């Protein structure tokens, strides 16, 4: 007998033969109730504008600004959820935006502008080289600027070059670590190495550096007190040890690229957006391992940026803005490949067995839907016999909610 139920281990990074993890976990919540897997709340469309890919920022009143990465348009979302076009930047496509020191700051590749949140927009406040991510650190705003780090200080004075990196490196993303800042870089799409630099934000040079053999540091994200860097093109993550980057794990089967606003922390759960999916990298207790899991799938479009307003997760998709709703999504779970003939499958449930569907794949063939029988006494959904002969088997569960009724699964038992 094989019993599968350690959902909190998350997605496999090594393919279908890794036995203690799962090949697919889509639209699931594996953390809310340890030992149970259930559907996650669904993503729904909130607005069809802005209908362009955007970066986003939130001001001190909770208003969210969406700055187009293809045109100069800037939209405002009020705390009540109302959208309006409030400005068009004459310098066109934006690279980033951030609230700092009483102003909304927004920038293109070479021009930095600001808005006083009342009436005055200044599109060409300062000039840079190759602006990318900006962060607040030590009462100043720092912006990646080609091989330089630019600064806006507490007096709103701009300096284009507070730190100079070696000529081949371009700063891509920034992350503050207490009083220091970690700088991610990129050389080119044809160079499979890059570096991270640790800087105290004051000295004319960096404190530490470490080489990473990937095509660029795409973004940083924080999980607990651990700083992760998503690097390269194949979904790999590294973590900062305090002196160097060390391999952490990967999300199997995805393609990654530069995109510093594709991470956010929502309800204390770190999220990472890729294509049309939103993944979490999380653990609910210190004694558990960190796990990758796909929590959400967009209804349309691609994750271009994510931001949290109060208790609302907002995602710019290029076709509009989506949010996490109060209704549930249909979840998909795919087990690792099991070696040996299978004669019985039993799915232990907590509630709502009618929403549990079982499919099986023998010897790598297409999945076949099976006819389930509910054993209410033992709280199991069963499937007995009827499978083709074979030496390997995989099981797929589809958890289909019905209104407030959501199936909760405890384990899969295989004989």
C-alpha positions as CSV (number, residue, x, y, z in Angstrom):
1,X,0.0,0.0,0.0
2,X,1.2,3.6,-0.8
3,X,-0.3,6.5,1.1
4,X,0.1,10.0,-0.3
5,X,-0.9,13.0,1.8
6,X,2.1,15.2,2.6
7,X,0.6,18.1,0.5
8,X,2.7,20.6,2.4
9,X,5.8,19.4,0.5
10,X,4.5,21.0,-2.7
11,X,5.5,20.7,-6.3
12,X,8.4,18.5,-7.5
13,X,11.4,20.2,-8.9
14,X,12.7,17.0,-10.3
15,X,9.8,15.6,-12.4
16,X,7.3,12.9,-12.0
17,X,9.6,10.3,-10.3
18,X,10.2,12.4,-7.2
19,X,8.0,10.4,-4.8
20,X,7.4,12.7,-1.9
21,X,6.2,15.7,-3.9
22,X,3.6,16.4,-6.7
23,X,3.9,16.9,-10.4
24,X,0.9,19.2,-10.5
25,X,-0.7,21.4,-7.9
26,X,-2.8,24.0,-9.6
27,X,-5.3,26.4,-7.9
28,X,-4.7,24.7,-4.6
29,X,-4.2,25.8,-1.0
30,X,-1.8,23.4,0.8
31,X,-1.0,25.7,3.7
32,X,-4.2,26.9,5.3
33,X,-5.0,23.5,7.0
34,X,-1.9,21.3,7.3
35,X,-2.6,17.8,6.1
36,X,-5.4,18.9,3.8
37,X,-5.4,20.1,0.2
38,X,-8.3,22.2,-1.1
39,X,-9.2,24.6,-3.9
40,X,-7.9,28.2,-3.6
41,X,-10.0,31.3,-4.1
42,X,-10.3,32.1,-7.8
43,X,-9.0,35.0,-9.8
44,X,-11.7,37.2,-11.4
45,X,-11.7,40.3,-13.6
46,X,-12.0,43.5,-11.6
47,X,-11.6,46.0,-14.5
48,X,-11.0,45.9,-18.2
49,X,-8.9,49.1,-17.8
50,X,-6.0,49.6,-17.7
51,X,-6.0,47.3,-20.8
52,X,-2.2,47.5,-21.2
53,X,0.7,45.8,-19.3
54,X,1.5,47.9,-16.3
55,X,3.8,48.3,-13.3
56,X,2.1,49.5,-10.2
57,X,2.6,51.5,-7.0
58,X,0.4,52.3,-3.9
59,X,0.4,55.7,-2.2
60,X,0.0,56.4,1.5
61,X,-3.8,56.6,1.2
62,X,-4.1,53.2,-0.4
63,X,-4.7,54.4,-4.0
64,X,-3.0,52.3,-6.6
65,X,-1.4,53.7,-9.7
66,X,-0.9,51.5,-12.8
67,X,1.8,52.8,-15.2
68,X,1.7,51.3,-18.7
69,X,4.9,49.6,-20.0
70,X,3.9,50.2,-23.6
71,X,2.6,53.8,-23.6
72,X,2.7,56.8,-21.2
73,X,-0.7,56.2,-19.7
74,X,-1.2,56.2,-15.9
75,X,-4.4,55.0,-14.3
76,X,-5.5,55.4,-10.7
77,X,-7.5,52.9,-8.7
78,X,-9.2,54.4,-5.6
79,X,-9.6,52.4,-2.4
80,X,-13.3,52.0,-3.5
81,X,-12.1,50.1,-6.6
82,X,-12.9,52.9,-9.2
83,X,-10.4,53.2,-12.1
84,X,-9.7,56.4,-14.1
85,X,-7.0,57.5,-16.5
86,X,-5.2,60.4,-14.7
87,X,-2.2,61.2,-16.8
88,X,-0.2,60.4,-20.0
89,X,3.5,60.6,-19.6
90,X,5.1,62.5,-22.6
91,X,8.1,60.2,-22.3
92,X,5.9,57.1,-23.1
93,X,6.6,53.5,-21.9
94,X,7.3,53.1,-18.1
95,X,9.9,50.9,-16.5
96,X,8.8,51.4,-12.9
97,X,7.0,53.5,-10.3
98,X,7.0,53.9,-6.5
99,X,5.5,56.1,-3.8
100,X,8.2,57.9,-1.8
101,X,8.4,61.0,0.3
102,X,5.0,62.4,-0.5
103,X,5.2,61.8,-4.3
104,X,4.4,59.2,-6.8
105,X,7.6,58.6,-8.8
106,X,7.4,57.0,-12.2
107,X,10.1,56.4,-14.8
108,X,10.8,55.3,-18.3
109,X,14.2,53.8,-19.4
110,X,15.8,57.3,-19.3
111,X,13.4,59.8,-17.7
112,X,12.3,60.1,-14.0
113,X,9.1,62.0,-13.2
114,X,6.9,62.6,-10.2
115,X,3.4,63.6,-9.1
116,X,2.5,65.5,-6.0
117,X,-0.8,63.5,-5.6
118,X,-2.8,66.8,-6.0
119,X,-2.4,68.3,-9.5
120,X,1.2,68.7,-10.6
121,X,2.8,66.1,-12.9
122,X,6.5,66.5,-13.8
123,X,7.4,64.0,-16.4
124,X,11.1,65.0,-16.9
125,X,12.4,65.7,-13.4
126,X,15.7,63.8,-14.0
127,X,17.6,61.8,-16.7
128,X,19.1,58.4,-16.3
129,X,20.8,55.7,-18.4
130,X,18.8,52.5,-18.1
131,X,16.2,52.7,-15.2
132,X,14.7,49.5,-13.8
133,X,13.5,48.7,-10.3
134,X,13.4,51.2,-7.5
135,X,13.1,50.6,-3.8
136,X,13.1,52.6,-0.6
137,X,16.0,52.1,1.7
138,X,17.5,54.2,4.5
139,X,15.2,57.1,3.9
140,X,16.0,57.4,0.2
141,X,14.8,55.9,-3.0
142,X,17.3,53.9,-5.0
143,X,16.8,53.1,-8.7
144,X,18.8,50.6,-10.8
145,X,20.3,52.7,-13.6
146,X,22.4,50.7,-16.0
147,X,25.7,50.1,-14.3
148,X,24.9,52.8,-11.8
149,X,22.6,53.1,-8.8
150,X,20.6,56.4,-8.8
151,X,19.3,58.1,-5.7
152,X,16.5,60.4,-4.7
153,X,17.2,61.6,-1.1
154,X,14.9,62.8,1.6
155,X,15.0,66.3,0.1
156,X,13.9,64.9,-3.3
157,X,17.4,65.7,-4.7
158,X,18.4,63.3,-7.5
159,X,21.8,61.8,-8.2
160,X,22.2,59.5,-11.2
161,X,25.4,57.8,-10.0
162,X,25.8,56.9,-6.3
163,X,27.4,53.6,-7.0
164,X,29.2,52.4,-10.2
165,X,29.3,48.7,-11.0
166,X,31.9,47.0,-13.3
167,X,31.2,48.1,-16.9
168,X,29.7,44.8,-18.2
169,X,27.0,44.6,-15.5
170,X,23.6,46.3,-15.6
171,X,21.6,46.5,-12.4
172,X,18.2,44.8,-12.8
173,X,16.7,44.6,-9.3
174,X,17.3,45.7,-5.7
175,X,16.4,44.4,-2.3
176,X,17.1,46.1,1.1
177,X,18.6,43.9,3.8
178,X,18.5,45.9,7.0
179,X,20.9,48.8,6.3
180,X,22.3,47.3,3.2
181,X,21.0,46.7,-0.3
182,X,21.4,43.7,-2.5
183,X,21.9,44.5,-6.2
184,X,21.0,42.0,-8.9
185,X,22.6,42.3,-12.3
186,X,22.5,41.1,-15.9
187,X,25.1,41.1,-18.7
188,X,23.3,39.9,-21.8
189,X,21.1,37.1,-23.1
190,X,24.2,35.4,-24.5
191,X,26.2,35.5,-21.3
192,X,25.4,32.8,-18.7
193,X,26.7,34.5,-15.7
194,X,25.9,37.5,-13.6
195,X,26.7,38.9,-10.1
196,X,25.0,40.1,-7.0
197,X,26.6,43.0,-5.1
198,X,26.0,44.0,-1.4
199,X,26.2,47.7,-0.8
200,X,25.7,49.8,2.4
201,X,24.1,52.7,0.4
202,X,26.8,55.1,1.6
203,X,30.2,53.9,0.6
204,X,31.6,54.6,-2.9
205,X,32.0,50.8,-3.5
206,X,30.2,47.6,-2.6
207,X,30.9,45.4,0.4
208,X,30.5,41.9,-1.0
209,X,29.9,40.3,-4.4
210,X,29.1,36.8,-5.6
211,X,28.9,35.2,-9.1
212,X,25.8,33.3,-10.2
213,X,25.9,31.2,-13.3
214,X,22.6,32.2,-14.8
215,X,21.5,34.7,-17.4
216,X,20.6,37.5,-15.0
217,X,19.0,38.1,-11.6
218,X,15.4,38.6,-12.6
219,X,13.9,39.6,-9.3
220,X,14.2,39.3,-5.5
221,X,11.6,38.2,-3.1
222,X,11.4,37.7,0.7
223,X,10.2,34.6,2.5
224,X,10.3,35.0,6.3
225,X,13.8,36.4,6.8
226,X,15.2,34.7,3.8
227,X,16.0,36.7,0.6
228,X,15.4,34.7,-2.6
229,X,16.7,35.6,-6.1
230,X,14.9,34.2,-9.1
231,X,17.6,33.8,-11.7
232,X,18.0,32.8,-15.3
233,X,15.5,31.4,-17.8
234,X,14.4,28.0,-16.3
235,X,12.7,28.9,-13.0
236,X,15.6,28.5,-10.6
237,X,15.8,30.3,-7.2
238,X,18.8,31.0,-5.1
239,X,18.9,32.4,-1.5
240,X,21.3,34.9,0.1
241,X,23.3,33.3,2.9
242,X,24.7,36.6,4.1
243,X,27.8,36.4,1.9
244,X,26.8,34.5,-1.2
245,X,24.0,33.1,-3.3
246,X,23.2,29.4,-2.7
247,X,20.8,27.2,-4.7
248,X,17.3,26.9,-3.3
249,X,15.1,25.1,-5.8
250,X,13.1,25.6,-8.9
251,X,9.6,25.6,-10.3
252,X,9.7,22.9,-12.9
253,X,8.6,23.5,-16.5
254,X,8.4,27.3,-16.5
255,X,10.4,30.0,-18.5
256,X,11.5,33.0,-16.6
257,X,12.9,36.5,-17.5
258,X,13.4,40.0,-16.1
259,X,10.4,41.2,-14.1
260,X,10.9,42.7,-10.7
261,X,7.2,43.4,-10.1
262,X,6.2,39.8,-10.5
263,X,6.6,39.1,-6.7
264,X,4.5,40.3,-3.8
265,X,3.6,39.1,-0.3
266,X,-0.1,38.6,0.3
267,X,-1.5,37.6,3.7
268,X,2.0,36.8,4.8
269,X,2.4,34.4,1.8
270,X,5.1,35.2,-0.7
271,X,3.8,35.0,-4.3
272,X,5.6,34.8,-7.7
273,X,3.9,35.4,-11.0
274,X,4.8,33.6,-14.2
275,X,2.9,33.5,-17.5
276,X,-0.8,33.1,-16.4
277,X,-0.1,31.5,-13.0
278,X,0.7,32.7,-9.5
279,X,2.9,30.5,-7.3
280,X,3.5,30.6,-3.6
281,X,6.8,29.7,-1.9
282,X,5.8,29.2,1.7
283,X,5.7,27.2,4.9
284,X,3.2,27.5,7.7
285,X,5.4,26.3,10.5
286,X,9.2,26.5,11.2
287,X,9.5,22.7,11.3
288,X,8.1,22.3,7.8
289,X,10.1,22.7,4.5
290,X,9.4,25.5,2.1
291,X,7.2,24.4,-0.7
292,X,6.3,25.6,-4.3
293,X,2.7,25.5,-5.2
294,X,0.5,27.1,-7.9
295,X,-2.2,29.0,-6.1
296,X,-4.0,30.8,-8.9
297,X,-4.5,30.9,-12.7
298,X,-5.6,34.1,-14.4
299,X,-8.8,34.1,-16.4
300,X,-6.9,35.7,-19.3
301,X,-3.7,37.5,-20.0
302,X,-0.3,37.3,-18.3
303,X,1.0,38.4,-14.9
304,X,2.8,41.7,-15.6
305,X,2.8,43.0,-12.0
306,X,1.2,42.3,-8.7
307,X,0.3,44.6,-5.8
308,X,-1.7,44.3,-2.6
309,X,-4.2,47.0,-1.6
310,X,-5.5,46.2,1.9
311,X,-6.7,42.6,1.7
312,X,-7.0,42.6,-2.1
313,X,-4.5,41.1,-4.5
314,X,-4.4,43.0,-7.8
315,X,-2.7,41.7,-10.9
316,X,-2.1,43.6,-14.1
317,X,-2.7,41.1,-17.0
318,X,-2.3,43.3,-20.1
319,X,-6.1,42.8,-20.7
320,X,-7.2,44.5,-17.5
321,X,-6.8,44.0,-13.8
322,X,-7.7,40.8,-12.0
323,X,-8.2,40.2,-8.3
324,X,-8.5,37.2,-6.0
325,X,-12.2,36.7,-5.4
326,X,-14.4,35.2,-2.7
327,X,-15.4,32.2,-4.9
328,X,-13.3,29.1,-5.4
329,X,-11.4,27.8,-8.4
330,X,-11.3,24.2,-9.7
331,X,-8.1,22.6,-8.4
332,X,-5.9,19.9,-10.1
333,X,-3.6,17.5,-8.3
334,X,-1.2,15.1,-10.1
335,X,0.7,12.5,-8.1
336,X,4.2,11.3,-8.8
337,X,4.5,8.2,-11.0
338,X,4.0,5.0,-9.0
339,X,5.9,1.9,-9.9
340,X,3.7,-1.3,-10.0
341,X,0.2,-2.5,-10.9
342,X,-2.6,-0.6,-9.1
343,X,-5.8,-2.4,-8.2
344,X,-7.5,0.1,-5.9
345,X,-7.5,3.9,-5.3
346,X,-9.1,5.5,-2.2
347,X,-9.2,9.2,-1.6
348,X,-9.7,10.2,2.0
349,X,-11.8,13.3,2.4
350,X,-12.8,15.8,5.1
351,X,-15.9,17.4,3.5
352,X,-17.8,17.5,0.1
353,X,-16.8,14.2,-1.6
354,X,-19.1,14.9,-4.5
355,X,-16.5,17.4,-5.8
356,X,-13.7,14.9,-6.1
357,X,-13.0,13.4,-9.5
358,X,-10.4,10.7,-10.1
359,X,-8.4,10.0,-13.3
360,X,-5.7,7.5,-14.0
361,X,-2.8,7.2,-16.4
362,X,-1.1,3.8,-17.0
363,X,2.3,3.6,-18.5
364,X,2.3,7.3,-19.4
365,X,-0.8,7.1,-21.5
366,X,-3.6,9.8,-21.5
367,X,-5.6,10.1,-18.4
368,X,-8.9,8.2,-18.2
369,X,-11.7,9.4,-16.0
370,X,-13.0,6.8,-13.5
371,X,-16.3,6.2,-11.9
372,X,-16.2,7.1,-8.2
373,X,-18.1,5.5,-5.3
374,X,-18.5,7.4,-2.0
375,X,-17.9,5.5,1.2
376,X,-19.5,7.8,3.8
377,X,-18.7,5.5,6.7
378,X,-14.9,5.6,6.1
379,X,-15.0,9.1,4.4
380,X,-13.3,7.9,1.2
381,X,-14.0,8.3,-2.5
382,X,-13.1,4.9,-4.1
383,X,-12.2,3.5,-7.4
384,X,-11.9,-0.2,-7.8
385,X,-10.6,-2.0,-10.9
386,X,-11.2,-1.3,-14.5
387,X,-7.6,-0.1,-15.2
388,X,-5.5,-1.2,-18.1
389,X,-2.5,-3.5,-17.4
390,X,0.7,-1.7,-16.8
391,X,3.8,-1.2,-14.7
392,X,3.4,2.5,-13.8
393,X,0.5,4.6,-12.8
394,X,-0.2,8.3,-12.1
395,X,-3.4,9.7,-10.5
396,X,-5.0,13.0,-11.2
397,X,-7.6,14.5,-8.8
398,X,-10.0,17.3,-9.9
399,X,-11.5,19.2,-7.0
400,X,-14.6,21.0,-8.2
401,X,-16.3,23.5,-5.8
402,X,-20.0,24.2,-5.8
403,X,-20.7,27.6,-4.3
404,X,-19.4,27.5,-0.7
405,X,-19.0,23.7,-0.8
406,X,-15.3,22.9,-1.4
407,X,-13.8,19.4,-1.4
408,X,-11.0,18.9,1.1
409,X,-8.8,15.9,0.6
410,X,-6.7,14.3,3.3
411,X,-4.9,11.5,1.5
412,X,-4.7,9.2,-1.6
413,X,-4.3,5.5,-0.7
414,X,-3.1,3.1,-3.5
415,X,-3.2,-0.7,-3.5
